[in-house]
Amino acid sequence: MNQPERISNRTSITVLMLALVAATLIAGCTSQPQQPQSMRDPEADFSAYKTFGWYREASADATGQPVSIVESNIRAAIKADLTQKGYQEAPAGTAPDLLVDYETARAETVKSNPVRIGVGVGSWGSSGGGSVGVSSAGARNVSEGTLVVHVIDSKRKAEVWQGRASRELGKGGAEPAVVQSAVADTLRDFPARAGVQP
């Protein structure tokens, strides 16, 4: 083996080792987003539920404030998700099997940025080269929104399911796409009716 081939092999091994170390460091430094959570009443028979309605009507705001665009988007996304899972919104004047309620919260939090490591490999002719770049960890203020959905058995007057999801809100706040994504995650584990593929 001549000298240029030995240098090239050593460089390749060194770069491979640096890449493995970088991957290990990155895996240890990244923070996982909070996963959606849900709880279900084990005694609830979801096969018996067919219709849903709202625990609070949109116009029944105790403060007298008009319904916001975000509230309308949340209701529309919940309705679409439940309909896709095989439930129907109860006609006006009828008692639904399930009552749906939700709450939202917004909080300012500090999010840490992990250490980032980049590995580069290059060669020209018979010589090889490698480089490693590292960015330092940092922190930034972010606005995080949380959505909690409560589903209540209207006859038993008992909560039978609850789901929760959080989202980082961008500069535009709770955009419709963010709302739809949050609702989909919140209701991800909500049982679909038999024979329905959500």
C-alpha positions as CSV (number, residue, x, y, z in Angstrom):
1,M,0.0,0.0,0.0
2,N,1.5,3.3,-1.0
3,Q,1.6,6.5,1.1
4,P,-1.5,8.3,-0.4
5,E,-3.7,5.2,0.0
6,R,-2.6,5.0,3.7
7,I,-3.5,8.7,4.3
8,S,-6.8,8.2,2.5
9,N,-7.7,5.1,4.7
10,R,-6.7,6.9,7.9
11,T,-8.7,10.0,6.9
12,S,-11.8,7.8,6.2
13,I,-11.5,6.0,9.5
14,T,-11.0,9.3,11.4
15,V,-14.1,10.8,9.7
16,L,-16.2,7.7,10.4
17,M,-15.2,7.9,14.1
18,L,-16.0,11.6,14.2
19,A,-19.4,11.0,12.6
20,L,-20.2,8.3,15.2
21,V,-19.2,10.6,18.1
22,A,-21.3,13.4,16.5
23,A,-24.4,11.2,16.2
24,T,-24.1,10.1,19.8
25,L,-23.7,13.7,21.0
26,I,-26.7,14.8,18.9
27,A,-28.9,12.0,20.2
28,G,-28.1,13.0,23.7
29,C,-28.6,16.7,23.3
30,T,-31.9,16.9,21.3
31,S,-35.0,17.5,23.3
32,Q,-38.1,15.5,22.2
33,P,-41.3,17.4,21.7
34,Q,-44.0,16.6,24.3
35,Q,-46.1,13.7,23.1
36,P,-50.0,13.9,23.1
37,Q,-51.6,12.3,26.1
38,S,-55.0,10.7,26.6
39,M,-57.0,9.0,29.3
40,R,-60.0,6.8,28.8
41,D,-62.7,5.5,31.2
42,P,-62.4,1.7,31.1
43,E,-66.1,1.3,31.9
44,A,-67.2,3.5,28.9
45,D,-68.7,1.5,26.0
46,F,-67.7,3.6,23.0
47,S,-69.7,1.2,20.6
48,A,-72.9,2.6,22.1
49,Y,-72.0,6.2,21.3
50,K,-73.2,7.6,17.9
51,T,-73.7,11.3,18.3
52,F,-71.9,14.3,19.8
53,G,-72.7,17.8,20.8
54,W,-71.1,20.7,22.6
55,Y,-71.0,21.0,26.3
56,R,-71.0,24.8,25.9
57,E,-72.7,26.4,23.0
58,A,-70.5,28.8,21.1
59,S,-72.8,31.7,21.9
60,A,-73.0,31.0,25.6
61,D,-69.8,32.8,26.5
62,A,-70.1,34.0,30.1
63,T,-68.1,37.1,29.4
64,G,-70.3,38.2,26.5
65,Q,-67.4,38.3,24.1
66,P,-67.9,37.2,20.6
67,V,-66.5,33.8,19.5
68,S,-63.0,34.2,18.2
69,I,-61.6,32.9,15.0
70,V,-59.4,30.5,16.9
71,E,-62.4,29.1,18.8
72,S,-64.3,28.6,15.5
73,N,-61.3,26.8,14.0
74,I,-61.0,24.5,17.1
75,R,-64.6,23.6,16.9
76,A,-64.5,23.0,13.2
77,A,-61.4,20.8,13.5
78,I,-62.9,18.8,16.4
79,K,-66.2,18.3,14.4
80,A,-64.3,17.2,11.3
81,D,-62.1,14.7,13.3
82,L,-65.1,13.2,15.1
83,T,-67.1,12.9,11.9
84,Q,-64.1,11.1,10.2
85,K,-64.1,8.7,13.2
86,G,-67.8,7.8,12.4
87,Y,-69.7,10.1,14.9
88,Q,-72.4,12.5,13.9
89,E,-73.2,15.8,15.3
90,A,-76.6,15.6,17.0
91,P,-79.4,17.6,15.3
92,A,-80.5,20.7,17.1
93,G,-83.0,20.0,19.8
94,T,-81.9,16.4,20.4
95,A,-79.7,15.0,23.2
96,P,-76.3,13.8,22.0
97,D,-74.7,10.7,23.4
98,L,-71.4,12.6,24.0
99,L,-70.8,16.2,25.0
100,V,-67.5,17.7,23.9
101,D,-65.7,20.5,25.8
102,Y,-62.2,21.9,25.4
103,E,-59.9,24.4,27.0
104,T,-56.8,26.2,25.8
105,A,-53.8,27.7,27.5
106,R,-50.9,29.7,26.3
107,A,-47.6,30.0,28.1
108,E,-44.2,31.6,27.4
109,T,-41.4,29.1,27.9
110,V,-37.7,28.9,27.3
111,K,-36.6,26.3,24.8
112,S,-33.0,25.1,24.6
113,N,-31.3,24.5,21.3
114,P,-29.0,21.5,21.3
115,V,-25.4,21.4,20.4
116,R,-25.1,20.8,16.7
117,I,-22.2,19.0,15.1
118,G,-21.4,18.9,11.4
119,V,-18.9,16.5,9.8
120,G,-17.5,17.1,6.4
121,V,-15.3,14.9,4.1
122,G,-13.4,16.0,1.0
123,S,-10.7,14.8,-1.2
124,W,-8.7,16.0,-4.1
125,G,-6.4,13.8,-6.1
126,S,-4.6,11.4,-3.8
127,S,-5.0,13.4,-0.5
128,G,-8.1,13.3,1.8
129,G,-9.5,15.7,4.3
130,G,-12.1,16.0,6.9
131,S,-13.5,18.7,9.2
132,V,-15.9,19.0,12.1
133,G,-18.0,22.0,12.9
134,V,-19.7,22.6,16.3
135,S,-22.4,25.2,17.2
136,S,-22.9,26.1,20.8
137,A,-26.1,25.4,22.7
138,G,-28.5,28.3,23.3
139,A,-31.9,29.2,24.5
140,R,-34.8,31.1,23.1
141,N,-38.2,32.2,24.3
142,V,-41.2,30.5,22.6
143,S,-44.9,30.7,23.0
144,E,-46.5,27.3,23.5
145,G,-50.2,26.6,23.2
146,T,-52.0,23.6,24.9
147,L,-55.3,22.1,23.9
148,V,-57.3,19.8,26.3
149,V,-60.4,18.1,24.9
150,H,-62.9,16.5,27.4
151,V,-65.6,14.1,26.2
152,I,-68.5,13.5,28.5
153,D,-71.2,10.7,28.5
154,S,-74.3,12.9,28.6
155,K,-76.5,10.2,30.4
156,R,-74.0,9.3,33.1
157,K,-72.7,12.9,33.3
158,A,-69.2,11.6,33.6
159,E,-66.0,12.2,31.6
160,V,-65.2,9.2,29.5
161,W,-62.2,10.4,27.6
162,Q,-59.6,13.2,27.8
163,G,-56.8,14.2,25.4
164,R,-54.1,16.8,25.6
165,A,-51.5,18.1,23.1
166,S,-49.1,21.1,23.0
167,R,-47.8,23.1,20.1
168,E,-45.1,25.7,19.7
169,L,-46.9,28.7,18.3
170,G,-45.1,30.7,15.6
171,K,-45.2,34.4,15.1
172,G,-48.7,34.2,13.6
173,G,-50.1,32.5,16.7
174,A,-52.6,29.7,16.4
175,E,-52.9,29.6,12.6
176,P,-55.6,27.2,11.2
177,A,-52.9,24.6,10.2
178,V,-51.5,24.7,13.7
179,V,-55.0,24.3,15.2
180,Q,-55.8,21.4,12.9
181,S,-52.6,19.6,13.7
182,A,-53.1,20.1,17.4
183,V,-56.7,18.8,17.3
184,A,-55.6,15.8,15.2
185,D,-52.9,14.9,17.8
186,T,-55.2,15.5,20.7
187,L,-57.9,13.2,19.3
188,R,-55.4,10.7,17.9
189,D,-56.3,8.0,20.4
190,F,-60.0,8.8,20.5
191,P,-61.8,5.5,19.6
192,A,-63.3,5.4,16.1
193,R,-66.7,3.7,15.7
194,A,-66.6,0.1,14.6
195,G,-65.9,-0.4,11.0
196,V,-64.5,3.1,10.5
197,Q,-60.9,3.5,9.3
198,P,-59.8,7.0,10.5
